[in-house]
Amino acid sequence: MESFEPKKLALIRIWQILKDYSDYDHPLTQEDIAVKLENEYGIVIERKAISRNISLLKEAGIDIESRRAGSYLERREFEDSELHMLIDGVLSSKYITAKHSKSIIERLCRLSNKYFRSNIKHVHSVNDWYKTDNQALFYNIELIDTAIEEGKQIHYDYNKYGIDKKLHKSSHQYVTPYLMILHNQRYYLMAYSEYWGNMVFHRLDRITNMTVADKKATSLRSVPGYENGINYKELSSSMPYMYTDRPEYIEFVADAGIIDQIIDWFGSDIRIAKTDEESKVRISVKASLNAMVHWAMQYIDHVEIISPESMRDRICESLKNGMKKYHMEQEGRTYYE
């Protein structure tokens, strides 16, 4: 049979065959490789040439193991378990469109062999997950990287969903970008707004019509509170939701049974003290007050804010408003004023 690919490509094709078809449980003999070379690439070579090529690949640093049952690629860039985690991350990411998710998962699958790909069903269920319909996400990421590299500002439309379930422009923003951060399954742009005079955190999947401006970026260290740069630990632990107010010290009493969840939210640097009640603990955290109001409401059955007093007042007001909405009555007595 005449080759439809030059024989000099045999080396790279043997490597490709080992990547696609081999692992510890599926070694390939020289005859197996010869058959695939001929059937898939039209390359016909002797078995001795296959052995020589495998030796060359080993000399080049390719991690190939050979035993009596055959040869196989022992180690890859990613273990299958790592690929599973990456694929699950893409699948559950609401900020990546279904189309992009499918494409990324397919490319991740190609980093392993056909046996891994045959066990991955995620690519068929992408459309069953809630995904953004903003197609500009990855283009925006490239523009943000360019602006950061060139020390320039960006401007864009910031959008919100309407009752028609479509994105609608709510504002136009001029900002200096510093960082993109994944938080609570959402992808945010951390940037300084000269108009508002503070740091803003904008959802990347809500941004459209972005361009890099000619205006020079604002130095991060000139932003109040960021004179020493970004405190990444504080950024990740003090903002359960991405509000822009500066973190303050907050104390609350919580059921001891939710310590696990509190550490998940705020990290292990929190202060924990015992109380007179064995089932309660006193917690001190440094966090955004605005974010903590929402967090405390989420855990209202298990948490009582102690200080600051202004935060207690805001929560009390929210609870009163909630009671009014639900018209909670029992035995003829109303639970609100």
C-alpha positions in Angstrom: 0.0 0.0 0.0 1.3 3.4 -0.9 1.5 5.9 1.9 -0.7 9.0 1.7 1.5 10.6 4.4 5.3 10.7 4.2 7.1 8.0 6.2 9.1 10.7 7.9 5.9 11.5 9.8 5.9 8.1 11.4 7.6 9.3 14.5 4.9 11.9 15.3 2.1 9.6 14.3 3.3 6.8 16.6 3.3 9.3 19.4 -0.2 10.3 18.5 -1.4 6.7 18.4 0.1 6.0 21.9 -1.6 9.2 23.2 -5.0 8.2 21.7 -5.1 4.5 22.3 -2.8 3.4 25.1 -2.5 3.5 28.9 -1.4 1.0 31.5 -4.5 -1.2 30.9 -4.3 -0.9 27.1 -0.7 -1.4 25.9 -0.1 -1.6 22.1 2.1 -4.1 20.4 4.3 -3.2 17.5 1.8 -5.0 15.3 -1.1 -2.9 16.8 0.8 0.3 16.1 1.6 -0.8 12.5 -2.0 -1.6 11.8 -3.2 1.9 13.1 -0.4 3.6 11.2 -1.6 2.0 8.0 -5.3 2.4 8.6 -5.3 5.9 9.9 -2.4 7.6 8.2 -1.5 5.3 5.2 2.0 4.9 6.6 3.6 1.5 6.0 6.8 0.7 7.8 8.5 -2.4 9.3 8.1 -3.4 12.9 11.8 -2.7 13.5 11.3 0.9 12.4 8.4 1.2 14.9 10.7 0.0 17.7 13.4 2.5 16.6 10.8 5.3 16.6 9.6 4.4 20.1 13.2 4.5 21.3 13.6 7.9 19.8 10.5 9.2 21.5 11.8 7.9 24.9 15.2 9.6 24.2 13.2 12.8 23.6 11.7 12.6 27.1 8.3 11.1 26.2 7.2 9.0 29.1 6.6 5.7 27.3 6.8 2.3 29.1 7.3 -1.0 27.3 6.6 -4.4 28.6 5.9 -7.8 27.0 2.3 -6.9 26.4 3.3 -3.8 24.5 4.1 -0.1 24.9 1.9 2.7 26.4 2.1 6.3 27.4 2.6 6.2 31.1 2.2 9.9 32.1 0.3 12.8 30.5 0.1 16.5 31.1 -3.1 15.8 33.2 -4.2 12.8 35.1 -7.7 11.6 34.3 -8.9 12.7 37.7 -7.6 16.2 37.1 -9.4 16.3 33.8 -12.6 15.3 35.5 -12.3 18.2 37.9 -11.5 20.7 35.1 -14.5 19.4 33.1 -16.8 19.6 36.1 -15.6 23.2 36.7 -16.4 24.2 33.1 -19.8 22.4 33.2 -20.9 24.1 36.5 -19.6 27.6 35.5 -22.6 29.7 34.8 -20.5 32.5 33.3 -19.4 30.3 30.3 -21.9 29.9 27.5 -23.1 26.4 26.5 -21.3 26.6 23.2 -18.0 27.5 24.7 -18.5 24.9 27.5 -19.0 22.2 24.9 -15.9 23.3 22.9 -13.7 23.5 26.1 -14.8 20.1 27.3 -14.2 18.5 24.0 -10.6 19.9 23.9 -10.0 18.8 27.5 -11.1 15.3 26.6 -8.6 15.2 23.8 -5.8 15.5 26.4 -6.5 11.9 27.4 -7.2 8.8 25.3 -10.3 7.3 23.7 -11.1 5.3 26.8 -11.4 8.4 28.9 -13.4 10.2 26.2 -15.9 7.3 26.0 -16.7 7.6 29.7 -17.3 11.4 29.6 -21.0 12.2 29.2 -20.8 15.9 30.3 -20.5 17.2 26.8 -23.9 15.8 26.0 -25.5 17.5 29.0 -24.1 21.0 28.6 -27.4 22.4 27.4 -29.2 21.1 30.5 -27.3 23.5 32.7 -28.1 27.1 33.3 -25.5 29.1 31.3 -25.1 32.8 30.4 -26.0 33.8 26.8 -23.3 36.5 26.7 -21.0 35.4 23.9 -18.4 38.2 24.6 -16.9 36.7 27.7 -13.6 35.3 26.3 -13.1 38.3 24.1 -13.6 40.5 27.1 -11.0 38.6 29.0 -8.4 39.1 26.3 -9.2 42.9 26.2 -8.8 43.1 30.0 -5.5 41.4 29.8 -4.4 43.8 27.1 -5.5 46.8 29.1 -3.7 45.6 32.2 -0.5 44.9 30.2 -0.6 48.3 28.5 -1.6 50.3 31.6 -4.9 51.6 30.1 -8.5 52.0 31.2 -11.4 50.2 29.6 -15.0 51.2 29.0 -18.0 49.0 28.5 -21.8 48.6 29.0 -22.8 46.9 32.2 -26.1 45.0 31.9 -28.8 43.4 34.0 -31.5 40.9 33.1 -35.0 42.2 32.5 -38.3 40.4 32.8 -37.9 39.2 29.3 -34.9 37.2 30.6 -32.5 39.2 28.3 -29.6 41.4 29.2 -30.3 45.2 29.1 -27.8 48.0 29.5 -28.0 49.6 33.0 -24.9 51.8 32.9 -21.7 52.7 30.9 -18.5 52.3 32.8 -15.0 53.7 32.6 -12.7 51.8 34.9 -9.1 50.7 35.5 -8.9 46.9 35.5 -6.6 45.1 38.0 -7.8 41.6 38.5 -10.2 38.9 37.4 -11.4 36.7 40.2 -13.6 33.7 40.5 -15.9 34.0 43.6 -19.0 32.0 44.5 -19.1 30.4 41.1 -19.1 33.8 39.4 -16.3 35.5 37.5 -15.7 39.2 38.5 -13.6 42.1 37.2 -12.0 44.0 40.0 -11.5 47.6 38.8 -11.3 51.2 40.0 -14.0 53.6 39.0 -13.0 57.2 39.0 -16.7 58.2 38.8 -17.6 56.4 42.0 -14.2 56.9 43.6 -13.8 53.3 44.8 -13.2 49.7 43.8 -16.0 48.0 41.9 -16.6 44.3 41.3 -18.5 43.7 38.0 -19.7 40.3 36.8 -17.8 39.5 33.5 -20.9 37.8 32.1 -22.8 41.0 32.4 -20.3 43.1 30.4 -20.8 43.9 26.7 -19.3 46.3 24.1 -16.0 46.5 25.8 -13.1 48.5 24.3 -9.6 49.5 25.5 -9.5 53.3 26.1 -6.5 55.6 25.4 -6.8 57.0 29.0 -4.0 56.0 31.3 -4.8 53.5 34.1 -5.1 54.6 37.7 -2.2 53.2 39.8 -3.5 50.6 42.2 -1.4 51.9 45.1 -3.1 55.3 44.7 -6.5 53.8 45.5 -7.4 54.3 49.2 -7.0 51.0 51.0 -4.8 49.5 48.4 -1.5 51.4 49.2 0.2 48.1 49.8 -1.4 46.3 46.9 -4.1 43.6 46.9 -4.5 41.5 50.0 -5.6 38.3 48.4 -6.5 36.5 51.6 -8.7 39.4 52.7 -10.3 39.6 49.3 -11.3 36.0 49.4 -12.5 35.8 53.0 -13.9 39.2 53.9 -16.4 39.5 51.0 -19.0 36.7 51.1 -20.7 38.8 48.3 -18.8 41.2 46.1 -19.8 44.5 47.6 -17.4 47.5 47.4 -17.4 48.8 51.0 -14.3 48.4 53.0 -14.2 45.4 55.5 -14.9 46.1 59.1 -14.8 44.0 62.3 -18.1 42.3 63.0 -19.0 40.1 66.0 -21.8 37.6 66.1 -23.0 34.6 68.1 -23.6 31.4 66.2 -24.7 27.8 66.7 -21.5 25.7 67.2 -22.9 23.3 64.6 -22.3 25.7 61.7 -18.6 26.4 62.4 -17.8 24.3 59.4 -19.9 26.6 57.2 -18.5 29.7 58.8 -14.9 28.7 58.0 -16.0 27.8 54.4 -17.2 31.4 54.0 -14.5 33.4 56.0 -11.5 31.2 56.2 -9.6 30.0 59.3 -8.3 33.4 60.4 -11.5 34.2 62.3 -11.5 34.5 66.1 -13.7 31.9 67.9 -14.5 32.1 71.6 -16.7 30.0 73.9 -19.9 31.4 75.4 -21.8 30.5 78.5 -23.9 28.3 76.4 -22.1 25.1 75.2 -24.0 25.1 71.9 -23.0 28.7 71.0 -19.8 30.3 70.0 -18.8 34.0 69.6 -17.2 34.8 66.3 -15.2 37.9 65.2 -14.6 38.4 61.4 -13.5 41.3 59.2 -15.9 41.6 56.4 -18.0 43.9 54.2 -21.0 45.2 56.3 -23.3 45.3 53.3 -22.4 41.7 52.4 -22.7 40.6 56.0 -26.3 41.9 56.3 -27.3 39.5 53.5 -25.1 36.7 54.9 -26.7 37.1 58.4 -30.2 37.0 56.9 -29.2 33.8 55.1 -28.3 32.2 58.5 -30.9 34.0 60.5 -31.9 30.8 62.4 -28.3 30.2 63.5 -26.6 33.6 63.8 -27.1 36.8 65.9 -25.1 39.9 65.0 -23.7 41.5 68.2 -21.9 44.5 66.7 -21.8 46.9 65.1 -25.2 48.2 66.3 -26.0 49.8 63.0 -25.9 46.4 61.4 -28.3 44.9 64.0 -30.6 47.8 63.2 -30.5 47.1 59.4 -31.2 43.4 60.0 -34.2 44.2 62.3 -35.6 46.5 59.7 -35.3 43.8 57.0 -37.0 41.3 59.3 -39.9 43.7 60.0 -40.3 44.4 56.2 -40.3 40.6 55.6 -42.9 40.0 58.2 -45.1 42.6 56.6 -44.8 41.0 53.2 -45.9 37.6 54.6 -48.6 38.9 57.0 -47.6 36.5 59.7 -50.4 36.1 62.1 -51.1 33.5 64.8 -54.1 33.3 67.3 -55.3 36.7 66.0 -52.0 38.5 67.0 -49.9 40.2 64.3 -46.1 39.8 64.6 -45.3 43.3 63.3 -46.2 46.8 64.1 
